[in-house]
Amino acid sequence: MADYRPDERTPLISNQSSSVLQTADDAEDCNRDEGLPRVNSHPSDYGTGLSPGAQSFPALAEEEEDTRSKSPYLNGVSVTRFWLIYGGVLLQYFVASFDSTIMASSHPVITSYFHSSNSASWLSTVFMLTSTAFQPLLARVSDTIGRRPVYLFSLVMFMVTTAWCGLAQSIGSFIAARAFCGLGAGGVLSMGSILSNDLVPLEIRGTYQAYINLFYGCGLACGAAFGGYLCDTLGWRWMFGVQIPSQILILVAACFTMPSSLGPHLAKHSNKTVGQHIKSFDLAGSFLLTTTVASMILGLNLGGNVLAWLHPFVIISLVVSCIAGTMLIWVESKAERPVLPLSMLFTSPRGNLVFSNFFSNIGSNTIIFNAPLFFQAVKLDSPSQSGLRLTAPMIATMLTGVGSGFIMTWTGRTKPLIICGTLLTLSGTIALSCMWDGIPVWLATVFAVPVNGGLGFSFPASTLTVIAASTKVDQAVMSSTLSLARSLGSVFGVAISSLIVQNALSVDLERLVTGPNKDEIIQRVRKSVRAIFELTPKHQTEVIHAYEHSLRFAFLSAVAALVVATVLVLRIRTPRLNKGKN
């Protein structure tokens, strides 16, 4: 079959009204008129998966031979072996989401322990930075040498560095541990997604995506519910210690069950040696991507917070970021196997979804990172209480994520979920931006539910749409590119919101705090949120108002990001999955 790439010349946002996908009732006419794929539900027609004359999205047609095997799974993997592999992937998603949530709810405790509250964003930023930069490269490496060695390397890295986090004796050591932990976590999550693509036929992948969403959501909920409790009872170090046994179990299971045959194994099936393939990796692009993001985050975090905006180090960081970013675009346009496939990023629907997910994660991570700070600094919650406040939103993510997986399998449609999810996240963010210091805690918690619930709808649907719209050769790199966009969004969401909060807080504290010991109070509350509890009622009220005002600016920036994300997905056309076979 010819290598067909749908809508390669379609701009990110089409001006033609005909590009709008119709409702479910007239979807068949829409597909026939606009050339979108219509998968025939009759079993005898599954060899092509299409009605006569219909154009195909490559992922649907290229899996036809694999899905004819006796096992319902691809690459000749038996049912028992599949569930042993997939069970490890699911458990690792649980552990990774648990880790991310306990960091969101406990970072005020950890930074206060090291007397470095104004460095809070680095705890999450360095983690997301390293996981972001290396995901596409790890995907390319796994295409060359196979999935097994890359997956096992990622598991070992994640386990060792998680232990390092729990043993860190300084804020510098802890930040370094989180940086290396991000490399392992990024590899584990990206390889988990790639393994799902390798093993599960596309038309039933929605169901298995639902399982991933279930475990990911359970991890989020457990991290939110028990992260603060562990801080208050056993101490923050045990938040990392409790993860080690499950990571050992996953590693041992993967060593015995992971087939060495998974992946294209380009080094075996071409005339090039492994060394020649390594030389073809986009190492320059990976370096420039890391340099661009790291320099920008460095400048944004230090500027106006630790150093003045006109400090030479801040200026140099931002200039280096601009130069490296410009070079990155040029290098990626010339690379044989680019870490950022520019040709795919500027075509619809893949480009729209990649950029929409980027802006969605900027907005959602602004909320996730700053909501615990609102509860602890404005509502004077303990870490345990602020963690419990996040439980309901995380459960919403789990429920909508599971539901979206089954809906996609039953209907074969993804666009309604993408649009509804993005709008739901936007509505919740708007509500949160209207919070005030006297808001009832239960109402603030309710406002956070749509933010996470919307992501449970839109992100799984975006993943399957990007995969369905790509050739089988491009599926791994597009999956990792989508993960890259989300991770970059997380990095920028945390960094930009921290920039806004720290700079606005500095101004508001200077404006609102009064008294002869004003400077001492400002320094104390900027270094430790817990210092607010030790203030007199008068000064406590002044500091609370300063935090409430500065956090509102951060939430408004999330609204702006989600408006952009919504606009990007309103006019896309998406492929229909095979809803008849399963």
C-alpha positions as CSV (number, residue, x, y, z in Angstrom):
1,M,0.0,0.0,0.0
2,A,1.3,3.4,-0.8
3,D,2.6,5.6,2.0
4,Y,-0.3,8.0,2.3
5,R,-0.1,10.9,4.7
6,P,-3.4,12.6,5.2
7,D,-3.7,16.3,4.8
8,E,0.0,17.0,4.8
9,R,-0.5,20.4,3.3
10,T,-3.5,21.3,5.5
11,P,-2.7,24.3,7.7
12,L,-3.0,24.0,11.5
13,I,-6.3,25.9,11.5
14,S,-8.3,25.5,8.3
15,N,-10.5,28.3,7.2
16,Q,-12.8,26.0,5.4
17,S,-16.0,25.2,7.1
18,S,-16.1,21.8,5.5
19,S,-13.3,20.7,7.7
20,V,-15.5,20.6,10.8
21,L,-16.3,17.0,11.7
22,Q,-20.1,16.4,11.9
23,T,-22.1,14.8,14.7
24,A,-22.3,11.1,15.0
25,D,-25.6,10.9,13.1
26,D,-24.1,12.2,9.9
27,A,-20.6,11.0,10.3
28,E,-20.8,8.6,7.5
29,D,-21.8,11.3,5.0
30,C,-19.1,13.5,6.4
31,N,-16.4,10.9,5.9
32,R,-17.6,10.1,2.4
33,D,-17.7,13.8,1.4
34,E,-14.5,14.9,2.9
35,G,-12.3,11.9,2.2
36,L,-11.9,10.9,5.9
37,P,-11.4,7.2,6.5
38,R,-14.6,5.1,7.1
39,V,-13.7,1.7,8.5
40,N,-16.0,-1.0,7.3
41,S,-17.5,-3.0,10.2
42,H,-18.1,-6.2,8.2
43,P,-15.5,-8.8,9.2
44,S,-14.8,-10.0,5.7
45,D,-13.8,-6.4,4.8
46,Y,-11.3,-6.0,7.6
47,G,-8.4,-6.9,5.3
48,T,-8.6,-3.4,3.9
49,G,-10.6,-1.8,6.7
50,L,-12.2,0.6,4.2
51,S,-15.2,0.9,2.0
52,P,-14.5,1.1,-1.7
53,G,-12.9,4.3,-2.8
54,A,-12.3,5.6,0.7
55,Q,-8.9,7.0,1.6
56,S,-7.1,5.4,4.6
57,F,-5.2,6.6,7.6
58,P,-2.1,4.5,7.4
59,A,-2.1,3.1,11.0
60,L,-5.4,1.4,10.4
61,A,-4.4,-0.3,7.2
62,E,-0.9,-1.2,8.1
63,E,-2.0,-3.3,11.1
64,E,-4.3,-5.5,9.0
65,E,-1.9,-8.5,8.8
66,D,-1.0,-8.4,12.4
67,T,-4.6,-8.5,13.7
68,R,-5.3,-11.7,11.7
69,S,-3.1,-13.8,14.0
70,K,-4.7,-16.2,16.5
71,S,-3.7,-14.0,19.4
72,P,-5.6,-10.8,19.7
73,Y,-2.3,-9.0,20.3
74,L,0.4,-8.0,17.9
75,N,4.0,-9.3,17.3
76,G,3.0,-12.9,18.2
77,V,2.7,-12.2,21.9
78,S,0.5,-14.7,23.8
79,V,-2.3,-13.6,26.0
80,T,-0.5,-14.6,29.2
81,R,2.7,-12.9,28.3
82,F,0.9,-9.8,27.1
83,W,-0.7,-9.3,30.5
84,L,2.5,-9.9,32.3
85,I,4.1,-7.2,30.2
86,Y,1.1,-4.9,30.2
87,G,0.6,-5.4,34.0
88,G,4.1,-4.0,34.6
89,V,3.4,-1.0,32.3
90,L,0.1,-0.3,34.2
91,L,1.8,-0.6,37.6
92,Q,4.6,1.7,36.4
93,Y,2.1,4.3,35.3
94,F,0.6,4.1,38.8
95,V,4.0,4.6,40.5
96,A,4.9,7.5,38.2
97,S,1.6,9.3,38.7
98,F,1.8,8.7,42.5
99,D,5.3,10.3,42.4
100,S,4.1,13.4,40.5
101,T,1.2,14.0,42.8
102,I,3.0,13.7,46.1
103,M,5.5,16.2,44.7
104,A,2.7,18.6,43.9
105,S,1.2,18.4,47.4
106,S,4.5,18.2,49.4
107,H,6.9,20.6,47.7
108,P,6.1,23.3,50.2
109,V,7.2,20.9,53.0
110,I,10.4,19.8,51.2
111,T,11.5,23.3,50.3
112,S,10.7,24.6,53.8
113,Y,12.8,21.7,55.2
114,F,15.8,23.0,53.2
115,H,14.8,26.6,53.8
116,S,14.5,27.2,50.1
117,S,10.8,27.9,49.4
118,N,11.7,30.4,46.7
119,S,13.3,27.5,44.8
120,A,10.1,25.4,44.8
121,S,9.6,25.3,41.1
122,W,13.0,23.6,40.5
123,L,11.8,20.4,42.2
124,S,9.3,19.8,39.5
125,T,11.0,21.8,36.7
126,V,14.3,19.8,36.6
127,F,12.3,16.5,36.7
128,M,10.1,17.5,33.7
129,L,13.0,19.1,31.9
130,T,15.1,15.9,31.7
131,S,12.0,13.7,31.0
132,T,11.1,16.1,28.3
133,A,14.4,16.3,26.5
134,F,15.2,12.6,26.3
135,Q,11.9,11.0,25.4
136,P,12.2,11.5,21.6
137,L,15.8,10.3,21.7
138,L,14.9,7.2,23.7
139,A,12.2,6.4,21.2
140,R,14.7,6.7,18.3
141,V,17.1,4.5,20.2
142,S,14.4,1.9,20.8
143,D,13.6,1.9,17.1
144,T,17.3,0.9,16.4
145,I,18.2,-1.6,19.1
146,G,14.8,-2.7,20.3
147,R,12.4,-1.8,23.1
148,R,13.7,-4.2,25.8
149,P,17.1,-2.6,26.6
150,V,15.7,0.9,26.6
151,Y,12.8,0.0,28.8
152,L,15.0,-1.9,31.3
153,F,17.5,1.0,31.4
154,S,14.7,3.4,32.2
155,L,13.3,1.2,35.0
156,V,16.7,0.9,36.6
157,M,17.3,4.7,36.3
158,F,13.9,5.5,37.8
159,M,14.4,3.2,40.8
160,V,17.9,4.2,41.7
161,T,17.2,8.0,41.5
162,T,13.9,7.6,43.5
163,A,16.0,6.2,46.3
164,W,18.5,9.1,45.9
165,C,15.6,11.6,46.3
166,G,14.7,10.0,49.7
167,L,18.4,10.1,50.8
168,A,19.2,13.7,49.7
169,Q,20.9,15.8,52.3
170,S,20.7,19.2,50.7
171,I,18.4,21.1,48.3
172,G,21.1,20.9,45.6
173,S,21.4,17.1,46.0
174,F,17.6,16.7,45.9
175,I,17.3,18.8,42.7
176,A,20.0,16.8,41.1
177,A,18.2,13.6,42.1
178,R,15.0,14.8,40.6
179,A,16.8,15.7,37.4
180,F,18.1,12.1,36.9
181,C,14.8,10.7,38.1
182,G,13.1,12.6,35.3
183,L,15.3,10.8,32.8
184,G,14.1,7.4,34.1
185,A,10.5,8.4,34.5
186,G,10.4,9.9,31.0
187,G,11.8,6.7,29.5
188,V,9.4,4.5,31.4
189,L,6.3,6.4,30.5
190,S,7.3,6.9,26.8
191,M,8.3,3.3,26.4
192,G,5.0,2.2,28.1
193,S,3.1,4.1,25.5
194,I,5.3,2.7,22.7
195,L,4.9,-0.8,24.0
196,S,1.1,-0.4,23.9
197,N,1.4,0.6,20.2
198,D,3.5,-2.4,19.5
199,L,1.2,-4.9,21.2
200,V,-2.4,-3.7,20.9
201,P,-4.3,-3.3,17.6
202,L,-5.4,0.3,17.0
203,E,-9.1,-0.4,16.8
204,I,-9.2,-1.8,20.4
205,R,-6.5,0.4,21.8
206,G,-9.1,2.7,23.3
207,T,-10.0,0.0,25.8
208,Y,-6.4,-0.5,26.8
209,Q,-5.9,3.2,27.1
210,A,-8.8,3.1,29.5
211,Y,-6.8,0.7,31.7
212,I,-3.8,3.0,31.6
213,N,-6.0,5.9,32.5
214,L,-7.5,3.9,35.4
215,F,-4.1,3.1,36.9
216,Y,-2.7,6.6,36.2
217,G,-5.8,8.1,37.9
218,C,-5.5,5.8,40.9
219,G,-1.9,6.8,41.3
220,L,-2.8,10.5,41.1
221,A,-5.6,10.0,43.7
222,C,-3.4,8.0,46.1
223,G,-0.6,10.5,45.8
224,A,-2.9,13.3,46.6
225,A,-4.6,11.4,49.5
226,F,-1.5,9.9,51.1
227,G,1.3,12.3,50.1
228,G,0.5,14.9,52.7
229,Y,-0.2,12.1,55.3
230,L,3.2,10.6,54.8
231,C,4.8,14.0,55.2
232,D,3.0,14.6,58.5
233,T,3.6,11.1,59.9
234,L,6.6,9.3,58.5
235,G,8.3,12.4,57.0
236,W,8.8,13.4,53.3
237,R,11.7,11.0,52.7
238,W,9.4,8.0,53.0
239,M,7.3,9.3,50.2
240,F,10.1,8.1,48.0
241,G,11.0,5.0,50.0
242,V,7.5,3.5,49.7
243,Q,7.9,3.5,45.9
244,I,11.0,1.3,45.8
245,P,9.4,-2.2,46.4
246,S,7.0,-1.8,43.6
247,Q,9.7,-0.6,41.2
248,I,11.8,-3.6,42.1
249,L,8.9,-5.9,41.3
250,I,8.3,-4.2,37.9
251,L,12.0,-4.5,37.0
252,V,12.2,-8.2,37.9
253,A,9.0,-9.0,35.9
254,A,10.2,-7.0,32.9
255,C,13.5,-8.9,32.8
256,F,11.7,-12.3,32.5
257,T,8.7,-11.3,30.3
258,M,9.8,-8.6,27.9
259,P,10.5,-10.0,24.4
260,S,13.8,-8.9,22.8
261,S,12.0,-8.9,19.4
262,L,9.8,-5.8,20.0
263,G,10.6,-2.8,17.9
264,P,11.7,-2.2,14.3
265,H,15.3,-3.2,15.2
266,L,16.6,-1.0,12.4
267,A,20.2,-2.0,13.2
268,K,19.4,-5.6,12.3
269,H,17.3,-5.1,9.3
270,S,19.4,-2.6,7.3
271,N,22.9,-2.5,5.9
272,K,24.0,0.0,8.6
273,T,25.9,-1.0,11.7
274,V,24.7,0.0,15.2
275,G,27.4,2.6,15.3
276,Q,26.2,4.1,12.0
277,H,22.7,4.2,13.4
278,I,23.9,5.9,16.5
279,K,25.6,8.5,14.3
280,S,22.2,9.1,12.6
281,F,20.5,9.9,15.9
282,D,19.7,13.5,16.2
283,L,22.1,14.2,19.0
284,A,22.5,17.8,17.9
285,G,18.8,18.3,18.0
286,S,18.6,16.7,21.5
287,F,21.4,18.9,22.8
288,L,19.8,22.1,21.3
289,L,16.4,21.2,22.6
290,T,17.8,20.6,26.1
291,T,19.8,23.8,25.9
292,T,16.9,25.9,24.7
293,V,14.5,24.7,27.4
294,A,17.0,24.6,30.3
295,S,18.3,28.2,29.5
296,M,14.8,29.6,29.2
297,I,13.7,27.9,32.5
298,L,16.9,29.1,34.2
299,G,16.3,32.7,33.1
300,L,12.6,32.7,33.9
301,N,13.1,31.2,37.4
302,L,16.0,33.4,38.5
303,G,14.7,36.6,36.9
304,G,12.9,38.8,39.5
305,N,13.0,36.0,42.0
306,V,16.6,35.3,43.0
307,L,18.4,37.8,40.7
308,A,17.3,41.1,39.1
309,W,15.9,40.9,35.6
310,L,18.9,42.9,34.3
311,H,21.5,40.7,36.0
312,P,24.0,39.4,33.4
313,F,23.3,35.8,34.2
314,V,19.6,36.2,33.6
315,I,20.1,38.0,30.3
316,I,22.7,35.5,29.1
317,S,20.4,32.6,29.9
318,L,17.5,34.1,27.9
319,V,19.8,35.0,25.0
320,V,21.3,31.5,24.9
321,S,17.8,30.1,24.8
322,C,16.8,32.2,21.8
323,I,20.0,31.4,19.9
324,A,19.7,27.6,20.7
325,G,16.0,27.6,19.7
326,T,16.8,29.2,16.4
327,M,19.5,26.7,15.7
328,L,17.2,23.9,16.7
329,I,14.7,24.7,14.0
330,W,17.4,24.8,11.4
331,V,19.0,21.5,12.6
332,E,15.7,19.7,12.7
333,S,14.9,20.7,9.2
334,K,18.1,19.0,8.0
335,A,18.2,16.0,10.3
336,E,17.8,12.5,8.8
337,R,15.8,11.3,11.9
338,P,14.8,14.5,13.7
339,V,14.0,14.5,17.4
340,L,11.3,17.1,16.5
341,P,9.7,16.1,13.2
342,L,8.8,19.6,11.9
343,S,7.1,18.3,8.8
344,M,4.6,16.5,11.1
345,L,4.2,19.3,13.5
346,F,2.7,21.7,10.9
347,T,0.1,19.4,9.5
348,S,-3.5,18.8,10.7
349,P,-4.7,17.0,12.8
350,R,-1.3,16.0,14.3
351,G,0.1,19.5,14.6
352,N,-3.1,20.9,16.1
353,L,-3.2,18.2,18.7
354,V,0.5,18.5,19.6
355,F,0.3,22.3,20.2
356,S,-3.1,22.0,21.9
357,N,-1.8,19.5,24.3
358,F,1.2,21.8,24.9
359,F,-1.0,24.7,25.9
360,S,-3.4,22.5,27.8
361,N,-0.6,21.3,30.0
362,I,0.7,24.8,30.6
363,G,-2.7,25.7,32.0
364,S,-3.4,22.4,33.9
365,N,0.0,22.3,35.5
366,T,-0.3,25.9,36.5
367,I,-3.3,24.8,38.5
368,I,-1.9,21.5,39.8
369,F,1.3,23.1,41.0
370,N,-0.3,26.2,42.6
371,A,-3.5,24.7,44.1
372,P,-1.7,23.2,47.0
373,L,0.1,26.5,47.6
374,F,-3.3,28.2,47.7
375,F,-4.7,25.8,50.2
376,Q,-1.6,26.0,52.5
377,A,-0.9,29.7,52.2
378,V,-4.4,31.2,51.8
379,K,-6.7,28.6,53.5
380,L,-3.9,27.6,56.0
381,D,-4.3,23.9,55.4
382,S,-1.7,21.4,56.6
383,P,0.1,19.3,53.9
384,S,-2.2,16.4,54.6
385,Q,-5.3,18.6,54.2
386,S,-4.0,20.2,51.0
387,G,-3.2,16.8,49.6
388,L,-6.7,15.5,50.3
389,R,-8.1,18.5,48.5
390,L,-6.5,17.1,45.3
391,T,-8.1,13.7,45.7
392,A,-11.5,14.6,44.0
393,P,-9.8,16.2,40.9
394,M,-7.6,13.2,40.5
395,I,-10.5,10.8,40.8
396,A,-12.2,12.9,38.1
397,T,-9.2,12.3,35.9
398,M,-9.4,8.6,36.5
399,L,-13.2,8.3,35.8
400,T,-13.2,10.4,32.6
401,G,-10.0,8.8,31.4
402,V,-11.5,5.3,31.8
403,G,-14.7,6.4,30.2
404,S,-13.0,8.0,27.2
405,G,-11.2,4.8,26.4
406,F,-14.3,2.8,26.2
407,I,-16.2,5.5,24.4
408,M,-13.5,5.6,21.7
409,T,-13.7,1.8,21.3
410,W,-17.5,1.8,21.1
411,T,-17.9,4.8,18.8
412,G,-14.6,5.0,16.9
413,R,-14.7,8.7,17.3
414,T,-12.2,11.0,19.1
415,K,-13.0,14.6,18.2
416,P,-16.0,15.0,20.5
417,L,-13.9,13.9,23.4
418,I,-11.1,16.2,22.5
419,I,-13.3,19.3,22.2
420,C,-15.5,18.5,25.3
421,G,-12.4,17.8,27.4
422,T,-10.6,21.0,26.4
423,L,-13.7,23.1,27.1
424,L,-14.3,21.4,30.5
425,T,-10.7,22.1,31.5
426,L,-11.1,25.8,30.4
427,S,-14.3,26.2,32.4
428,G,-12.7,24.8,35.6
429,T,-9.7,27.1,35.2
430,I,-11.9,30.2,34.8
431,A,-13.7,29.2,38.0
432,L,-10.4,28.9,39.9
433,S,-9.2,32.3,38.7
434,C,-12.2,33.8,40.5
435,M,-11.3,32.3,43.9
436,W,-10.9,34.7,46.9
437,D,-9.3,34.3,50.3
438,G,-12.7,33.7,52.0
439,I,-14.0,31.1,49.6
440,P,-15.3,27.9,51.2
441,V,-12.7,25.1,50.9
442,W,-15.3,22.7,49.5
443,L,-16.2,25.1,46.7
444,A,-12.5,25.6,45.8
445,T,-12.1,21.9,45.6
446,V,-15.2,21.6,43.3
447,F,-13.7,24.2,41.0
448,A,-10.6,22.1,40.5
449,V,-12.6,19.0,39.4
450,P,-13.4,20.1,35.8
451,V,-9.7,20.9,35.2
452,N,-8.6,17.3,35.7
453,G,-11.7,15.8,34.4
454,G,-11.3,17.5,31.1
455,L,-7.8,16.2,30.7
456,G,-9.1,12.7,31.2
457,F,-11.3,13.2,28.1
458,S,-9.0,15.1,25.8
459,F,-5.5,13.6,26.3
460,P,-6.3,9.9,25.6
461,A,-8.3,10.9,22.5
462,S,-5.5,13.1,21.3
463,T,-3.0,10.2,21.7
464,L,-5.1,7.8,19.6
465,T,-5.8,10.4,17.0
466,V,-2.1,11.2,16.5
467,I,-1.3,7.5,16.2
468,A,-4.1,6.8,13.8
469,A,-3.0,9.7,11.6
470,S,0.6,8.5,11.4
471,T,2.3,5.7,9.4
472,K,3.5,2.7,11.5
473,V,7.1,3.9,11.1
474,D,6.2,7.3,12.5
475,Q,4.0,6.1,15.3
476,A,6.8,5.8,18.0
477,V,8.3,9.2,17.2
478,M,4.9,10.9,17.0
479,S,3.8,9.3,20.3
480,S,7.0,10.5,21.9
481,T,6.6,14.0,20.3
482,L,3.2,14.3,21.8
483,S,4.6,13.3,25.2
484,L,7.4,15.8,24.6
485,A,4.8,18.6,23.9
486,R,2.9,17.7,27.1
487,S,6.1,17.6,29.1
488,L,7.2,20.9,27.7
489,G,3.8,22.3,28.6
490,S,4.3,21.0,32.2
491,V,7.8,22.6,32.4
492,F,6.5,26.0,31.1
493,G,3.4,25.8,33.2
494,V,5.4,25.4,36.4
495,A,8.1,27.8,35.4
496,I,5.9,30.6,34.2
497,S,3.4,30.3,37.0
498,S,6.3,30.3,39.5
499,L,7.7,33.4,37.8
500,I,4.3,35.1,38.1
501,V,3.7,34.1,41.7
502,Q,7.1,34.9,43.0
503,N,7.3,38.3,41.3
504,A,3.8,39.3,42.1
505,L,4.2,38.1,45.7
506,S,7.3,40.2,46.1
507,V,5.4,43.3,45.0
508,D,2.3,42.4,47.0
509,L,4.2,41.7,50.2
510,E,6.1,44.9,49.9
511,R,2.8,46.8,49.4
512,L,0.6,45.0,52.0
513,V,2.9,44.1,54.9
514,T,3.3,46.8,57.5
515,G,5.2,47.3,60.8
516,P,8.8,47.8,61.9
517,N,9.8,44.2,61.2
518,K,8.3,44.2,57.7
519,D,11.5,43.0,55.9
520,E,12.0,40.2,58.3
521,I,8.4,39.0,57.8
522,I,8.7,39.1,54.0
523,Q,11.9,37.1,54.0
524,R,10.4,34.5,56.4
525,V,7.2,33.9,54.4
526,R,9.0,33.8,51.1
527,K,11.3,31.1,52.3
528,S,8.8,29.0,54.2
529,V,5.0,28.8,53.8
530,R,4.7,27.3,57.3
531,A,6.0,30.7,58.7
532,I,2.6,32.2,58.0
533,F,1.2,30.2,61.0
534,E,3.7,31.8,63.3
535,L,2.6,35.4,62.5
536,T,0.4,37.7,64.5
537,P,-3.3,37.8,63.2
538,K,-2.7,41.2,61.6
539,H,0.4,40.2,59.7
540,Q,-1.1,36.8,58.9
541,T,-4.0,38.5,57.1
542,E,-1.7,40.8,55.2
543,V,0.4,37.9,53.9
544,I,-2.7,35.8,53.0
545,H,-4.0,38.7,50.9
546,A,-0.6,38.9,49.2
547,Y,-0.6,35.2,48.3
548,E,-4.2,35.2,47.2
549,H,-3.6,38.2,44.8
550,S,-0.4,36.7,43.3
551,L,-2.0,33.3,42.8
552,R,-4.9,34.8,40.9
553,F,-2.5,36.2,38.3
554,A,-1.1,32.7,37.9
555,F,-4.6,31.2,37.4
556,L,-5.4,33.9,34.8
557,S,-2.3,32.9,32.8
558,A,-3.7,29.3,32.8
559,V,-7.0,30.6,31.3
560,A,-5.1,32.3,28.5
561,A,-3.2,29.1,27.7
562,L,-6.4,27.0,27.6
563,V,-8.1,29.5,25.3
564,V,-5.3,28.9,22.8
565,A,-5.6,25.1,23.2
566,T,-9.4,25.3,22.6
567,V,-9.0,27.3,19.4
568,L,-6.5,24.8,18.0
569,V,-8.9,21.8,18.2
570,L,-12.2,23.4,17.2
571,R,-11.7,23.0,13.4
572,I,-9.7,19.8,13.1
573,R,-10.7,16.6,11.2
574,T,-9.9,13.3,12.8
575,P,-9.9,9.7,11.6
576,R,-12.5,7.2,12.7
577,L,-11.3,4.1,14.4
578,N,-12.6,0.6,13.5
579,K,-15.7,0.4,15.7
580,G,-17.2,-2.7,14.0
581,K,-14.5,-5.4,14.6
582,N,-14.5,-5.0,18.4
